[in-house]
C-alpha cells in the first residue's frame, strides 16, 4: 500500500502547523495537518482528510491529551507499510527532518 507525501508549513508567534498530503489506497487526495505549540512543540490539534484516517485518531488524541511533543510522536514505532507512517512523516517534517518528503 504505497503512500506519497508532500509537505507545507505555516508559522506564527504562538503556533505552527505542518500539512502532509497523503495519497494512498488508490485515492488522489488526502492530508494530515498537525498544529503545534511554537514554544514547546506540543501537539495542539490535528486535521485529517482521506481514506481510513480515522484509524490515526487514537494516537493523536492520546498525544494531545497528554501534552506530548511532535518529537515523541516521531519517535513512536510506526509499522511499515501502514497508514500510521504518515503521522511519523508529519511529525518528522514538523521537526525539520522528514526522510520521505
DRENSE-554288 format. One record per residue (C-alpha): residue in three letters; x, y, z. Coordinates in steps of 0.1 Angstrom, whole numbers, padded with zeros to 4 digits, always signed. Each point is the difference from the previous one (the first is absolute). Layout:
N
AlaXYZ
...
END
This chain:
101
Unk+0000+0000+0000
Unk+0022+0029-0012
Unk-0005+0035+0012
Unk+0014+0032-0014
Unk+0006+0030+0023
Unk+0004+0037-0007
Unk+0004+0026+0027
Unk-0007+0037+0006
Unk+0007+0022+0031
Unk-0016+0030+0018
Unk+0014+0018+0030
Unk-0012+0029+0022
Unk+0009+0012+0035
Unk-0018-0026+0020
Unk-0004-0031-0022
Unk+0011-0016-0032
Unk-0015-0026-0022
Unk+0013-0026-0024
Unk-0023-0014-0027
Unk+0010-0033-0016
Unk-0020-0010-0031
Unk-0005-0038-0002
Unk-0009-0020-0030
Unk-0008-0037+0006
Unk-0027-0026-0002
Unk-0004+0010-0037
Unk-0012+0035+0010
Unk+0013+0032-0015
Unk-0005+0023+0029
Unk+0004+0001+0038
Unk+0021+0017+0027
Unk+0010+0001+0036
Unk+0005+0034+0016
Unk+0017+0002+0034
Unk-0004+0032+0021
Unk+0029+0005+0023
Unk+0008+0023+0029
Unk+0029+0022-0012
Unk+0015+0003+0035
Unk+0002-0036+0012
Unk-0008-0022-0031
Unk-0031-0015+0016
Unk-0028-0012-0023
Unk-0029+0024+0002
Unk-0023-0017-0025
Unk-0002-0016-0034
Unk-0021-0002-0031
Unk-0002-0032-0021
Unk-0017-0006-0033
Unk+0002-0032-0020
Unk-0008-0036-0001
Unk+0003-0019+0033
Unk+0014+0030+0019
Unk-0023-0006+0029
Unk+0025-0028+0008
Unk+0025+0027+0009
Unk-0021+0018+0025
Unk+0009-0021+0031
Unk+0037+0009-0002
Unk-0007+0037-0006
Unk-0026+0003+0028
Unk+0022-0018+0025
Unk+0030+0023-0010
Unk-0021+0031+0003
Unk-0017-0010+0033
Unk+0034-0007+0016
Unk+0019+0029-0013
Unk+0024-0020-0022
Unk+0023+0018-0024
Unk+0002-0007-0037
Unk+0035-0015+0007
Unk-0017-0026+0022
Unk-0024-0008-0028
Unk+0028-0003-0025
Unk+0019-0024+0024
Unk-0030-0022+0005
Unk+0002-0033-0019
Unk-0021+0001-0032
Unk-0002-0033-0019
Unk+0010-0001-0037
Unk-0018+0000-0023
Unk-0031+0015+0017
Unk-0020+0032+0000
Unk+0014+0009+0034
Unk+0033+0008-0016
Unk-0014+0033-0012
Unk-0003+0011+0036
Unk+0037-0007+0004
Unk+0008+0019-0032
Unk-0021+0030+0010
Unk+0016+0001+0035
Unk+0035-0003-0016
Unk-0009+0027-0025
Unk-0010+0023+0029
Unk+0034-0006+0015
Unk+0017+0006-0033
Unk+0014-0034-0006
Unk-0026-0021-0020
Unk+0016-0028-0020
Unk-0026-0006-0027
Unk-0012+0035-0009
END
